[in-house]
Amino acid sequence: MKITAIYQRKGANPFLEREGDYKRVTGRVPAGYDVDEIEHYAIAATPIGYVFVGLERAE
């Protein structure tokens, strides 16, 4: 399954989206992982200067 993690730059205004305010990283997760495990890995991989926003399923 493909999952996309979304990160927002620290201090960015979520209502004024500008280039570089968000990063999206897509990865493949083996079947059987639950949302908490996937979220844990996504948070651990947060780029410097960004905060974890959420996950979405990629097709």
PyMOL Python script that loads the backbone (N, CA, C, O; Angstrom):
from pymol import cmd

cmd.read_pdbstr("""\
ATOM      1  N   MET A   1       0.849  -1.170   0.000  1.00  0.00           N
ATOM      2  CA  MET A   1       0.000   0.000   0.000  1.00  0.00           C
ATOM      3  C   MET A   1       0.897   1.236   0.000  1.00  0.00           C
ATOM      4  O   MET A   1       1.921   1.270   0.682  1.00  0.00           O
ATOM      5  N   LYS A   2       0.506   2.241  -0.765  1.00  0.00           N
ATOM      6  CA  LYS A   2       1.264   3.491  -0.819  1.00  0.00           C
ATOM      7  C   LYS A   2       0.612   4.517   0.101  1.00  0.00           C
ATOM      8  O   LYS A   2      -0.600   4.728   0.061  1.00  0.00           O
ATOM      9  N   ILE A   3       1.428   5.143   0.920  1.00  0.00           N
ATOM     10  CA  ILE A   3       0.972   6.159   1.861  1.00  0.00           C
ATOM     11  C   ILE A   3       1.791   7.430   1.635  1.00  0.00           C
ATOM     12  O   ILE A   3       3.000   7.355   1.416  1.00  0.00           O
ATOM     13  N   THR A   4       1.149   8.582   1.686  1.00  0.00           N
ATOM     14  CA  THR A   4       1.839   9.863   1.580  1.00  0.00           C
ATOM     15  C   THR A   4       1.782  10.568   2.927  1.00  0.00           C
ATOM     16  O   THR A   4       0.710  10.765   3.499  1.00  0.00           O
ATOM     17  N   ALA A   5       2.957  10.943   3.421  1.00  0.00           N
ATOM     18  CA  ALA A   5       3.052  11.735   4.651  1.00  0.00           C
ATOM     19  C   ALA A   5       3.145  13.204   4.254  1.00  0.00           C
ATOM     20  O   ALA A   5       3.834  13.554   3.297  1.00  0.00           O
ATOM     21  N   ILE A   6       2.451  14.053   4.992  1.00  0.00           N
ATOM     22  CA  ILE A   6       2.428  15.478   4.681  1.00  0.00           C
ATOM     23  C   ILE A   6       3.068  16.234   5.837  1.00  0.00           C
ATOM     24  O   ILE A   6       2.739  16.014   7.002  1.00  0.00           O
ATOM     25  N   TYR A   7       3.990  17.130   5.492  1.00  0.00           N
ATOM     26  CA  TYR A   7       4.709  17.934   6.476  1.00  0.00           C
ATOM     27  C   TYR A   7       4.530  19.406   6.138  1.00  0.00           C
ATOM     28  O   TYR A   7       4.490  19.778   4.965  1.00  0.00           O
ATOM     29  N   GLN A   8       4.420  20.244   7.167  1.00  0.00           N
ATOM     30  CA  GLN A   8       4.278  21.686   6.986  1.00  0.00           C
ATOM     31  C   GLN A   8       5.485  22.378   7.600  1.00  0.00           C
ATOM     32  O   GLN A   8       5.936  22.006   8.683  1.00  0.00           O
ATOM     33  N   ARG A   9       6.003  23.375   6.913  1.00  0.00           N
ATOM     34  CA  ARG A   9       7.142  24.134   7.435  1.00  0.00           C
ATOM     35  C   ARG A   9       6.726  24.832   8.725  1.00  0.00           C
ATOM     36  O   ARG A   9       5.635  25.395   8.809  1.00  0.00           O
ATOM     37  N   LYS A  10       7.597  24.792   9.726  1.00  0.00           N
ATOM     38  CA  LYS A  10       7.302  25.450  11.008  1.00  0.00           C
ATOM     39  C   LYS A  10       7.060  26.935  10.762  1.00  0.00           C
ATOM     40  O   LYS A  10       7.828  27.592  10.059  1.00  0.00           O
ATOM     41  N   GLY A  11       5.994  27.450  11.344  1.00  0.00           N
ATOM     42  CA  GLY A  11       5.687  28.870  11.233  1.00  0.00           C
ATOM     43  C   GLY A  11       4.933  29.255   9.968  1.00  0.00           C
ATOM     44  O   GLY A  11       4.589  30.424   9.795  1.00  0.00           O
ATOM     45  N   ALA A  12       4.669  28.302   9.082  1.00  0.00           N
ATOM     46  CA  ALA A  12       3.950  28.618   7.843  1.00  0.00           C
ATOM     47  C   ALA A  12       2.470  28.828   8.144  1.00  0.00           C
ATOM     48  O   ALA A  12       1.896  28.151   8.997  1.00  0.00           O
ATOM     49  N   ASN A  13       1.873  29.759   7.447  1.00  0.00           N
ATOM     50  CA  ASN A  13       0.453  30.035   7.589  1.00  0.00           C
ATOM     51  C   ASN A  13      -0.316  28.992   6.778  1.00  0.00           C
ATOM     52  O   ASN A  13      -0.174  28.950   5.556  1.00  0.00           O
ATOM     53  N   PRO A  14      -1.134  28.142   7.432  1.00  0.00           N
ATOM     54  CA  PRO A  14      -1.837  27.098   6.690  1.00  0.00           C
ATOM     55  C   PRO A  14      -2.890  27.622   5.719  1.00  0.00           C
ATOM     56  O   PRO A  14      -3.392  26.866   4.887  1.00  0.00           O
ATOM     57  N   PHE A  15      -3.231  28.903   5.814  1.00  0.00           N
ATOM     58  CA  PHE A  15      -4.241  29.478   4.927  1.00  0.00           C
ATOM     59  C   PHE A  15      -3.615  30.228   3.747  1.00  0.00           C
ATOM     60  O   PHE A  15      -4.326  30.636   2.828  1.00  0.00           O
ATOM     61  N   LEU A  16      -2.309  30.410   3.767  1.00  0.00           N
ATOM     62  CA  LEU A  16      -1.591  31.054   2.664  1.00  0.00           C
ATOM     63  C   LEU A  16      -0.521  30.090   2.179  1.00  0.00           C
ATOM     64  O   LEU A  16       0.636  30.174   2.590  1.00  0.00           O
ATOM     65  N   GLU A  17      -0.912  29.187   1.314  1.00  0.00           N
ATOM     66  CA  GLU A  17       0.025  28.168   0.844  1.00  0.00           C
ATOM     67  C   GLU A  17       1.005  28.761  -0.164  1.00  0.00           C
ATOM     68  O   GLU A  17       0.608  29.314  -1.190  1.00  0.00           O
ATOM     69  N   ARG A  18       2.281  28.635   0.147  1.00  0.00           N
ATOM     70  CA  ARG A  18       3.346  29.096  -0.742  1.00  0.00           C
ATOM     71  C   ARG A  18       4.284  27.938  -1.037  1.00  0.00           C
ATOM     72  O   ARG A  18       4.316  26.951  -0.301  1.00  0.00           O
ATOM     73  N   GLU A  19       5.039  28.058  -2.103  1.00  0.00           N
ATOM     74  CA  GLU A  19       5.981  27.012  -2.480  1.00  0.00           C
ATOM     75  C   GLU A  19       6.961  26.771  -1.330  1.00  0.00           C
ATOM     76  O   GLU A  19       7.542  27.712  -0.790  1.00  0.00           O
ATOM     77  N   GLY A  20       7.132  25.532  -0.974  1.00  0.00           N
ATOM     78  CA  GLY A  20       8.052  25.177   0.099  1.00  0.00           C
ATOM     79  C   GLY A  20       7.405  25.092   1.475  1.00  0.00           C
ATOM     80  O   GLY A  20       8.041  24.650   2.432  1.00  0.00           O
ATOM     81  N   ASP A  21       6.144  25.513   1.582  1.00  0.00           N
ATOM     82  CA  ASP A  21       5.459  25.441   2.874  1.00  0.00           C
ATOM     83  C   ASP A  21       5.126  23.996   3.248  1.00  0.00           C
ATOM     84  O   ASP A  21       5.050  23.656   4.429  1.00  0.00           O
ATOM     85  N   TYR A  22       4.929  23.150   2.235  1.00  0.00           N
ATOM     86  CA  TYR A  22       4.554  21.758   2.479  1.00  0.00           C
ATOM     87  C   TYR A  22       5.485  20.818   1.738  1.00  0.00           C
ATOM     88  O   TYR A  22       5.971  21.127   0.650  1.00  0.00           O
ATOM     89  N   LYS A  23       5.725  19.660   2.348  1.00  0.00           N
ATOM     90  CA  LYS A  23       6.445  18.577   1.694  1.00  0.00           C
ATOM     91  C   LYS A  23       5.559  17.358   1.763  1.00  0.00           C
ATOM     92  O   LYS A  23       4.891  17.112   2.768  1.00  0.00           O
ATOM     93  N   ARG A  24       5.559  16.600   0.689  1.00  0.00           N
ATOM     94  CA  ARG A  24       4.813  15.355   0.635  1.00  0.00           C
ATOM     95  C   ARG A  24       5.794  14.255   0.273  1.00  0.00           C
ATOM     96  O   ARG A  24       6.528  14.362  -0.709  1.00  0.00           O
ATOM     97  N   VAL A  25       5.801  13.196   1.073  1.00  0.00           N
ATOM     98  CA  VAL A  25       6.701  12.068   0.850  1.00  0.00           C
ATOM     99  C   VAL A  25       5.855  10.803   0.766  1.00  0.00           C
ATOM    100  O   VAL A  25       5.108  10.482   1.691  1.00  0.00           O
ATOM    101  N   THR A  26       5.979  10.089  -0.350  1.00  0.00           N
ATOM    102  CA  THR A  26       5.205   8.874  -0.555  1.00  0.00           C
ATOM    103  C   THR A  26       6.102   7.660  -0.366  1.00  0.00           C
ATOM    104  O   THR A  26       7.227   7.613  -0.864  1.00  0.00           O
ATOM    105  N   GLY A  27       5.577   6.675   0.368  1.00  0.00           N
ATOM    106  CA  GLY A  27       6.322   5.446   0.595  1.00  0.00           C
ATOM    107  C   GLY A  27       5.401   4.246   0.527  1.00  0.00           C
ATOM    108  O   GLY A  27       4.178   4.377   0.570  1.00  0.00           O
ATOM    109  N   ARG A  28       6.001   3.085   0.422  1.00  0.00           N
ATOM    110  CA  ARG A  28       5.242   1.826   0.387  1.00  0.00           C
ATOM    111  C   ARG A  28       5.297   1.183   1.764  1.00  0.00           C
ATOM    112  O   ARG A  28       6.359   1.085   2.378  1.00  0.00           O
ATOM    113  N   VAL A  29       4.132   0.745   2.237  1.00  0.00           N
ATOM    114  CA  VAL A  29       4.013   0.132   3.557  1.00  0.00           C
ATOM    115  C   VAL A  29       3.471  -1.282   3.373  1.00  0.00           C
ATOM    116  O   VAL A  29       2.471  -1.472   2.681  1.00  0.00           O
ATOM    117  N   PRO A  30       4.121  -2.279   3.986  1.00  0.00           N
ATOM    118  CA  PRO A  30       3.620  -3.653   3.856  1.00  0.00           C
ATOM    119  C   PRO A  30       2.216  -3.801   4.447  1.00  0.00           C
ATOM    120  O   PRO A  30       1.848  -3.091   5.383  1.00  0.00           O
ATOM    121  N   ALA A  31       1.458  -4.709   3.902  1.00  0.00           N
ATOM    122  CA  ALA A  31       0.118  -4.992   4.427  1.00  0.00           C
ATOM    123  C   ALA A  31       0.234  -5.449   5.876  1.00  0.00           C
ATOM    124  O   ALA A  31       1.203  -6.110   6.251  1.00  0.00           O
ATOM    125  N   GLY A  32      -0.738  -5.101   6.671  1.00  0.00           N
ATOM    126  CA  GLY A  32      -0.737  -5.526   8.065  1.00  0.00           C
ATOM    127  C   GLY A  32      -0.330  -4.440   9.047  1.00  0.00           C
ATOM    128  O   GLY A  32      -0.544  -4.589  10.250  1.00  0.00           O
ATOM    129  N   TYR A  33       0.253  -3.349   8.557  1.00  0.00           N
ATOM    130  CA  TYR A  33       0.605  -2.247   9.452  1.00  0.00           C
ATOM    131  C   TYR A  33      -0.662  -1.470   9.793  1.00  0.00           C
ATOM    132  O   TYR A  33      -1.519  -1.263   8.934  1.00  0.00           O
ATOM    133  N   ASP A  34      -0.779  -1.042  11.043  1.00  0.00           N
ATOM    134  CA  ASP A  34      -1.941  -0.224  11.391  1.00  0.00           C
ATOM    135  C   ASP A  34      -1.552   1.253  11.320  1.00  0.00           C
ATOM    136  O   ASP A  34      -0.376   1.588  11.186  1.00  0.00           O
ATOM    137  N   VAL A  35      -2.540   2.118  11.409  1.00  0.00           N
ATOM    138  CA  VAL A  35      -2.331   3.556  11.239  1.00  0.00           C
ATOM    139  C   VAL A  35      -1.339   4.100  12.268  1.00  0.00           C
ATOM    140  O   VAL A  35      -0.529   4.966  11.938  1.00  0.00           O
ATOM    141  N   ASP A  36      -1.389   3.614  13.495  1.00  0.00           N
ATOM    142  CA  ASP A  36      -0.477   4.097  14.536  1.00  0.00           C
ATOM    143  C   ASP A  36       0.974   3.797  14.199  1.00  0.00           C
ATOM    144  O   ASP A  36       1.850   4.632  14.425  1.00  0.00           O
ATOM    145  N   GLU A  37       1.240   2.603  13.655  1.00  0.00           N
ATOM    146  CA  GLU A  37       2.610   2.251  13.264  1.00  0.00           C
ATOM    147  C   GLU A  37       3.088   3.132  12.111  1.00  0.00           C
ATOM    148  O   GLU A  37       4.209   3.639  12.128  1.00  0.00           O
ATOM    149  N   ILE A  38       2.242   3.305  11.129  1.00  0.00           N
ATOM    150  CA  ILE A  38       2.606   4.130   9.968  1.00  0.00           C
ATOM    151  C   ILE A  38       2.857   5.565  10.409  1.00  0.00           C
ATOM    152  O   ILE A  38       3.830   6.185   9.981  1.00  0.00           O
ATOM    153  N   GLU A  39       1.986   6.095  11.261  1.00  0.00           N
ATOM    154  CA  GLU A  39       2.147   7.463  11.760  1.00  0.00           C
ATOM    155  C   GLU A  39       3.443   7.603  12.553  1.00  0.00           C
ATOM    156  O   GLU A  39       4.127   8.621  12.440  1.00  0.00           O
ATOM    157  N   HIS A  40       3.782   6.614  13.340  1.00  0.00           N
ATOM    158  CA  HIS A  40       5.027   6.632  14.114  1.00  0.00           C
ATOM    159  C   HIS A  40       6.239   6.769  13.186  1.00  0.00           C
ATOM    160  O   HIS A  40       7.130   7.580  13.438  1.00  0.00           O
ATOM    161  N   TYR A  41       6.265   5.972  12.113  1.00  0.00           N
ATOM    162  CA  TYR A  41       7.377   6.049  11.160  1.00  0.00           C
ATOM    163  C   TYR A  41       7.400   7.396  10.440  1.00  0.00           C
ATOM    164  O   TYR A  41       8.471   7.961  10.215  1.00  0.00           O
ATOM    165  N   ALA A  42       6.233   7.909  10.079  1.00  0.00           N
ATOM    166  CA  ALA A  42       6.167   9.201   9.383  1.00  0.00           C
ATOM    167  C   ALA A  42       6.663  10.330  10.281  1.00  0.00           C
ATOM    168  O   ALA A  42       7.371  11.224   9.817  1.00  0.00           O
ATOM    169  N   ILE A  43       6.296  10.297  11.558  1.00  0.00           N
ATOM    170  CA  ILE A  43       6.755  11.332  12.496  1.00  0.00           C
ATOM    171  C   ILE A  43       8.266  11.243  12.681  1.00  0.00           C
ATOM    172  O   ILE A  43       8.946  12.268  12.741  1.00  0.00           O
ATOM    173  N   ALA A  44       8.791  10.029  12.771  1.00  0.00           N
ATOM    174  CA  ALA A  44      10.234   9.845  12.936  1.00  0.00           C
ATOM    175  C   ALA A  44      11.016  10.356  11.723  1.00  0.00           C
ATOM    176  O   ALA A  44      12.189  10.710  11.845  1.00  0.00           O
ATOM    177  N   ALA A  45      10.374  10.394  10.562  1.00  0.00           N
ATOM    178  CA  ALA A  45      11.046  10.824   9.331  1.00  0.00           C
ATOM    179  C   ALA A  45      10.803  12.298   9.009  1.00  0.00           C
ATOM    180  O   ALA A  45      11.123  12.739   7.906  1.00  0.00           O
ATOM    181  N   THR A  46      10.250  13.065   9.938  1.00  0.00           N
ATOM    182  CA  THR A  46       9.943  14.475   9.688  1.00  0.00           C
ATOM    183  C   THR A  46      11.213  15.249   9.331  1.00  0.00           C
ATOM    184  O   THR A  46      12.188  15.224  10.082  1.00  0.00           O
ATOM    185  N   PRO A  47      11.203  15.935   8.187  1.00  0.00           N
ATOM    186  CA  PRO A  47      12.377  16.730   7.791  1.00  0.00           C
ATOM    187  C   PRO A  47      12.628  17.870   8.791  1.00  0.00           C
ATOM    188  O   PRO A  47      11.696  18.375   9.416  1.00  0.00           O
ATOM    189  N   ILE A  48      13.873  18.256   8.926  1.00  0.00           N
ATOM    190  CA  ILE A  48      14.253  19.363   9.817  1.00  0.00           C
ATOM    191  C   ILE A  48      13.561  20.640   9.349  1.00  0.00           C
ATOM    192  O   ILE A  48      13.569  20.965   8.162  1.00  0.00           O
ATOM    193  N   GLY A  49      12.963  21.357  10.298  1.00  0.00           N
ATOM    194  CA  GLY A  49      12.276  22.604   9.988  1.00  0.00           C
ATOM    195  C   GLY A  49      10.812  22.434   9.632  1.00  0.00           C
ATOM    196  O   GLY A  49      10.132  23.410   9.316  1.00  0.00           O
ATOM    197  N   TYR A  50      10.316  21.193   9.682  1.00  0.00           N
ATOM    198  CA  TYR A  50       8.921  20.917   9.349  1.00  0.00           C
ATOM    199  C   TYR A  50       8.247  20.206  10.514  1.00  0.00           C
ATOM    200  O   TYR A  50       8.920  19.672  11.396  1.00  0.00           O
ATOM    201  N   VAL A  51       6.917  20.199  10.516  1.00  0.00           N
ATOM    202  CA  VAL A  51       6.134  19.444  11.489  1.00  0.00           C
ATOM    203  C   VAL A  51       5.229  18.485  10.719  1.00  0.00           C
ATOM    204  O   VAL A  51       4.785  18.788   9.611  1.00  0.00           O
ATOM    205  N   PHE A  52       4.968  17.343  11.311  1.00  0.00           N
ATOM    206  CA  PHE A  52       4.100  16.342  10.702  1.00  0.00           C
ATOM    207  C   PHE A  52       2.659  16.833  10.729  1.00  0.00           C
ATOM    208  O   PHE A  52       2.175  17.289  11.765  1.00  0.00           O
ATOM    209  N   VAL A  53       1.963  16.740   9.577  1.00  0.00           N
ATOM    210  CA  VAL A  53       0.588  17.193   9.478  1.00  0.00           C
ATOM    211  C   VAL A  53      -0.378  16.006   9.405  1.00  0.00           C
ATOM    212  O   VAL A  53      -1.402  15.999  10.089  1.00  0.00           O
ATOM    213  N   GLY A  54      -0.061  15.020   8.594  1.00  0.00           N
ATOM    214  CA  GLY A  54      -0.976  13.895   8.476  1.00  0.00           C
ATOM    215  C   GLY A  54      -0.573  12.917   7.391  1.00  0.00           C
ATOM    216  O   GLY A  54       0.473  13.043   6.754  1.00  0.00           O
ATOM    217  N   LEU A  55      -1.444  11.936   7.205  1.00  0.00           N
ATOM    218  CA  LEU A  55      -1.227  10.890   6.223  1.00  0.00           C
ATOM    219  C   LEU A  55      -2.396  10.851   5.253  1.00  0.00           C
ATOM    220  O   LEU A  55      -3.518  11.222   5.597  1.00  0.00           O
ATOM    221  N   GLU A  56      -2.119  10.397   4.033  1.00  0.00           N
ATOM    222  CA  GLU A  56      -3.198  10.106   3.104  1.00  0.00           C
ATOM    223  C   GLU A  56      -2.787   8.901   2.278  1.00  0.00           C
ATOM    224  O   GLU A  56      -1.605   8.673   2.022  1.00  0.00           O
ATOM    225  N   ARG A  57      -3.765   8.155   1.877  1.00  0.00           N
ATOM    226  CA  ARG A  57      -3.503   6.966   1.074  1.00  0.00           C
ATOM    227  C   ARG A  57      -3.257   7.389  -0.377  1.00  0.00           C
ATOM    228  O   ARG A  57      -4.055   8.122  -0.962  1.00  0.00           O
ATOM    229  N   ALA A  58      -2.165   6.926  -0.937  1.00  0.00           N
ATOM    230  CA  ALA A  58      -1.827   7.250  -2.334  1.00  0.00           C
ATOM    231  C   ALA A  58      -2.289   6.101  -3.223  1.00  0.00           C
ATOM    232  O   ALA A  58      -2.268   4.945  -2.802  1.00  0.00           O
ATOM    233  N   GLU A  59      -2.691   6.401  -4.407  1.00  0.00           N
ATOM    234  CA  GLU A  59      -3.155   5.359  -5.327  1.00  0.00           C
ATOM    235  C   GLU A  59      -2.072   4.966  -6.274  1.00  0.00           C
ATOM    236  O   GLU A  59      -2.280   4.100  -7.123  1.00  0.00           O
TER     237      GLU A  59
END
""", "prot")
cmd.dss("prot")
cmd.show_as("cartoon", "prot")
cmd.util.cbc("prot")
cmd.orient("prot")
